[in-house]
Amino acid sequence: MNDDLNQQVLQELKKLRWLVQISVCSCILLFTFSVVMATSRKLSQADSWTAVRAALDHGEHDKASDITQRLIAKWPNDYDGYTYLGYIALATGDLKFAETNYARAYALLPSEEHEKMLNAVRLRVKSENWKLLSDPKP
């Protein structure tokens, strides 16, 4: 009788051990999933138009450009990315790159705002080219 009782206790302990192992594995998986999701949210917040605007507000043109490039890689047909790149290029004095990006933004969304920016950049490019042609060479 004592052996039967011992066998029953042993079987119950084995079942309990198995349940504990399953529970621990489930907790580890749940924790890992939570960490991955939290990290994913942080990354997606890092790559957002809000992050681009914040970088621009702080004068961090390189950072804004990097974030914008990553966003464009995810959404290549989103005109906002090209509008931001045009703005950044204009702010850093790269008129040709500004023109290229405003032209792309206008192609994706032919709005009056995009047309105005594109025309303004093109006028500035012409003006800069005219200055170069009219300046005497040393």
N, C-alpha and C positions, 0 to 999 in steps of 0.2 A: 504494500500500500504506500509506503514511504517512497518507493521508486516511482510509482505512478504519479504521485504528487510532485516529485522532483521533475519528472518529465513534463508535466503540465506547466509548471512554473518556468521551466526552461523554454518551452514553446511560446509561452506568453512573453517572456523576455526577448526572444528572437523577433516576435512580431513588433514589440515596442521599439526595439533597436532599428528595425526596418522602417517604421513610421518616423522615428526621429531622423534617420538618414534622409528620407524623402522630404521631410519638413525643412531640414537644414539646406538641402540642395535647392528647394523651392525658394527659400529666403535669399540664398546667394544669387539665384537667377533674377529674382525680383529686384534686389538691390542693384545688381549689375545693369539691369534694364533701366532702372531709375536714374543711375549715373549717366548712362548713355543718352537718355532723353534730355536730361538737364544740360549736358554738354552740347547736345545738338541745338537746344534752344539758345544757349549762349552764343554759339557760332552763327546761328541764323540772325540773332540780334546784332551781332558784330557786322554782318554783311547785310545792311539795310540802308534804305534811302535816308533814314534818320541818322544813321552813323555817318553817311556821306555829308549830310548837312552840318552835323556837329564838327566834323573834321574841317570843313570849309569855314565854319564860324571861328575856329581856332587858327585859321591860316595854314592848316596842314594839307597842302595841295597834293603832295605825294601820297599821303595816306588816303585822302578822298579818291584820288585817281585809282589806287590799288583796289579799294573796295568796289568802286564803280566797275572796274574791269572784271572783277569776280562776278558781280551781279549781271553784267552783260554776257558773261560766259554761260550763266544759268538761264537768262532770258534775253536771247539775242535780238528779239523783235520788240523789245520794250524801248520806246523812244526816250524815256526818262534818262536812261544810261547815256545815250549819245548827247542829250541836252546837257547833262552834267559834265561830260567830257569836254564838250564845246566850251562851257563856262570856265572850267578849270584851265583849258588851253588858252583861253582869252586872258584869264587872270595871270597866267605865267608868261604871256607874250608870244605864244606859239600860234600865230594867226592861221597858218596853213592847216594845222591840226584842228583848230577851232572850226574853220570852214568845213573841213571834211566831216566832222562830227555833227555840226548843225545841219549840213546837207543830209546826212543819214537820218537824223531826227525828223527833218522835214519830209523825207521820203516815206518814213514810217507813219507819220501823222502830219499831213499837209495843213497845218493850222496857220492862222495869221501871225501868231506869236513866233513860231518857228521861222516863218518866212521873213519876218522883221529882223530877227537875229541873224539869219543867214545873209540877208542883204546888207546889214550893217557891217558884218565881218568882211564881206566881199568888198564893200566900199573902202574899208580900212586897209585891206590887202592892196587894193589899187593905189590908194594914197601912199602907202609905204613903198610900193614899187616905183611910183612916180618920184618920190623923194630920192630913192636910190639912183634913178636915171638922171635927175636934175642936179644932184650934188656933184661938184667938181672932184675929180679924182686926184689924190695927192701925187 
